[in-house]
Amino acid sequence: MLQNKVEGFKRVFFCFFLLIAVTIALANLPEPVRKTGENVNKIVKIGPLDIEAVIIKGGTYEMGDIFVVGRDDERPVHKVTISDFYLSVTEITVRQYKKFCKRTNRKMPIQEKCSRDNYRVVFVTWYEAKDFCEWMGGLLPTEAQ
């Protein structure tokens, strides 16, 4: 009888865990950043995949740990100037990355079992992300950007 209760508890716990996992997966779908008003950047299509992007205006600002609570490599605070750059409106999707892999003769990284074409791509190395951005005609955003 005790074993039946334990098995029942395991099933309930598993179902609860599964429900949370599905909820998180659905909540993490890439959603476009769409704002309204005067300061909205116009959406443009960039690269061979016509990915929606907005221009981020460059400028100068102070970068670093102004509260002296971070790591040593975050000090001293210093001025940084960045140029205008384009940034994708959403994260790169599995569908978009599949097209990149097909057109560049690369192997697609294994995705999570629950992944779909409209989900964000995962398990991509920094080097693969860099290659994707360069293929699109851009660069990975820097820390300063």
C-alpha positions in Angstrom: 0.0 0.0 0.0 2.8 2.4 0.9 4.5 1.5 -2.4 1.3 2.4 -4.3 1.2 5.8 -2.6 4.9 6.4 -3.5 4.2 5.4 -7.1 1.2 7.8 -7.1 3.3 10.6 -5.7 6.0 10.0 -8.4 3.3 10.2 -11.1 1.9 13.4 -9.7 5.4 14.9 -9.3 6.3 13.9 -12.9 3.1 15.4 -14.3 3.7 18.6 -12.3 7.3 18.8 -13.5 6.2 18.2 -17.1 3.5 20.9 -16.8 6.1 23.4 -15.6 8.6 22.4 -18.4 5.9 22.9 -21.1 4.8 26.2 -19.6 8.5 27.5 -19.6 9.0 26.2 -23.2 5.9 28.0 -24.5 6.7 31.2 -22.5 10.2 31.3 -24.2 9.0 31.6 -27.7 10.7 34.6 -29.4 8.3 37.5 -29.5 9.0 40.6 -31.6 9.7 43.8 -29.7 6.9 46.0 -31.1 6.6 49.5 -29.6 4.5 52.4 -30.7 5.2 56.1 -30.5 7.7 58.7 -31.7 10.9 56.9 -30.7 10.2 53.7 -32.6 12.9 52.4 -34.9 11.7 51.4 -38.3 11.9 47.7 -38.9 14.1 46.7 -41.9 14.9 43.3 -43.5 18.6 42.4 -43.4 20.8 39.6 -44.8 20.0 36.7 -47.1 17.2 35.6 -44.8 15.5 39.0 -44.7 15.5 38.9 -40.9 13.6 41.8 -39.3 15.9 44.2 -37.5 16.0 47.7 -36.1 18.8 50.2 -36.1 20.3 51.0 -32.7 21.7 54.5 -32.6 25.3 54.6 -31.4 26.6 57.0 -28.9 29.0 57.5 -25.9 28.4 56.3 -22.4 30.3 55.3 -19.3 30.8 51.5 -19.0 31.9 49.7 -15.9 31.2 49.1 -12.2 30.3 52.5 -10.8 29.2 51.0 -7.4 32.5 49.1 -6.9 30.7 45.9 -6.2 31.6 43.9 -9.3 34.7 42.1 -10.4 38.1 43.8 -10.9 37.8 43.6 -14.7 34.7 45.8 -14.5 36.8 48.8 -13.3 37.8 51.4 -13.9 34.7 53.0 -15.3 35.5 54.2 -18.8 33.9 56.0 -21.7 32.8 53.8 -24.6 31.7 55.0 -28.0 29.7 52.7 -30.3 28.6 53.2 -33.9 25.0 52.6 -35.1 24.3 48.9 -35.6 21.4 46.7 -36.6 19.9 44.2 -34.1 17.4 41.4 -34.9 13.9 42.1 -33.6 13.7 38.5 -32.3 16.1 35.8 -31.4 17.2 33.6 -34.3 14.7 30.8 -34.8 15.3 27.1 -35.6 13.9 27.7 -39.1 16.2 30.5 -39.8 19.3 28.6 -38.5 18.3 25.5 -40.6 18.3 27.7 -43.7 21.8 29.0 -42.8 23.0 25.4 -42.3 21.5 24.2 -45.5 22.9 27.1 -47.6 26.4 26.8 -46.0 26.6 23.0 -46.0 26.7 22.8 -42.2 25.3 20.3 -39.7 22.3 21.6 -37.8 23.0 21.4 -34.0 20.7 19.0 -32.2 17.7 20.9 -30.7 15.5 20.1 -27.7 12.9 17.4 -28.4 10.1 19.9 -27.8 11.6 22.4 -30.2 9.8 23.6 -33.3 10.8 25.7 -36.3 9.4 28.9 -34.7 11.3 28.4 -31.4 14.6 30.1 -30.8 17.7 28.0 -31.8 19.7 26.6 -28.9 23.0 24.7 -28.5 24.8 26.9 -30.9 28.4 27.7 -30.0 29.8 31.2 -30.0 31.8 30.3 -33.2 28.6 29.1 -34.9 26.7 32.2 -33.9 29.6 34.4 -35.1 29.6 32.5 -38.5 25.8 33.0 -38.8 26.1 36.7 -38.1 29.0 37.1 -40.6 27.0 35.2 -43.2 24.1 37.6 -42.6 26.5 40.5 -43.3 27.0 41.6 -39.7 28.7 40.8 -36.5 27.7 39.4 -33.1 26.9 42.3 -30.7 29.7 43.3 -28.5 29.6 43.7 -24.7 29.5 47.4 -25.2 26.6 47.2 -27.6 
